Amino acid sequence: MKNKLANLSALLLLSPMGLLAQDNKHMTLEEIIHLAANQSVEAKSADTKIFGRKLEVETAKSKQLPDAKLSGQYMAMTTPNVNLKLALGEGGSAPDIAANQLWLGQASVSMPIYTGGKIKGGIDIAKDVLKAEEWNAVASKEQLAIRAVNLYLSLYKAQQTNLLIAENIKQSEQRVSDFKAMLDNGLIARNDLLKVELQLSNYQVSLQEAQKNIKVLNYQLANFLKIDEDTQLDQINLAEVNGVDLGLKASYDAAKSARSDVKSLESQRLVAEDQLKVTKASTLPSVSATAGYNAFGLQKVVTVTNAAMVGVGISYDIGSLYKNKREVNVAKNHIKEIDEHLELLNDKVKVQVQQANENYMLAQKQDVVYHQAVDQAVENYRITKDKYDNGIADTDDLLTADVQQLQSRINLAISKANTIEKYYDLLLANGSLNIK
């Protein structure tokens, strides 16, 4: 009997127990998912990355705009010794040049006309990187949502376990009181009283552990969702969880076309393809329209203004003709690597879909069995109690039946949460988890 009670105590200690019945804050599972996908630190970090990629798209587009430069200089200098061989002054002699100041001004504009597709390719790369980041953010937020679901349902399991233990403690206290009265009347041995007292002690230890764990669970969930860390959630009602389809089955074809992690990797492949195009375009010349204005002056010597110019500039990297082949091979190999990752991911999706379907069906089957087990345990305790009252069963039999009855109720409470948990795992595997 001691071993059975010890096993129950160990099971209760290991269970995700711990919701104290406090009516501080009511939150539904849908609210939990929304907060996890939008308010958690990881979710905000994902949004920040998306914003950064949007800025990169704007930066890539800005390369279509003309380059404009404006520069000017003014320099004071020592009077140079100038010996002109040409006679430019009066009387045929060279003038005395005493210039000690110089100023320069320049303005230029260059507008790209043709770049071999490098600018357009850079924009395409930035856009596809943005798409990949957006899908990656969705995948990350889906994982955050599942984490929140698991915490929330663990909290439900803890609440139910806590309530059932507390209920059994009341029954155990009454049993101890009854056994004391029977001992005083000489109807039972002292050893029988010690057995029921030991069972009560085991329940009390489990309840104390549960009350400690409840604070841990509430703190973890509040910290994860970035709400007040002192928040205590009130009693969770799984009847408020809407839309659970007991007949839902995940499909590999649906998952492959809808899962955000697959779409993210597909977007990365588009980035690699764009990069290959840009790499190939590096062998092509660049043509740009140019215009400029120059002015300068040397004190007492010369002043030049209104020196405007317009024309066309061509740039051609001859070295790319023999260097580019290696860079193209690198880009092609990168595409091949991504294709292999896609193949591995698709195999992973197949396994996850099959496993999610099996786990969901198993959870539903177990829920049916646990419902039956509760009825069986309740009836078994009733019969054992009758037998004990009639002197046919002993104290060990009675306490064992009580333990089995409590355990069956705990299993049923956990099973209800497990079914919902596996349902959301199925949605994740199928690519149909709604995180909005």
Helices and strands as residue ranges (DSSP letters): H 2-14, H 29-38, H 41-62, E 67-76, G 90-92, E 101-114, H 118-184, H 190-225, G 238-240, H 252-258, H 260-281, E 286-298, E 302-315, H 320-389, H 395-430
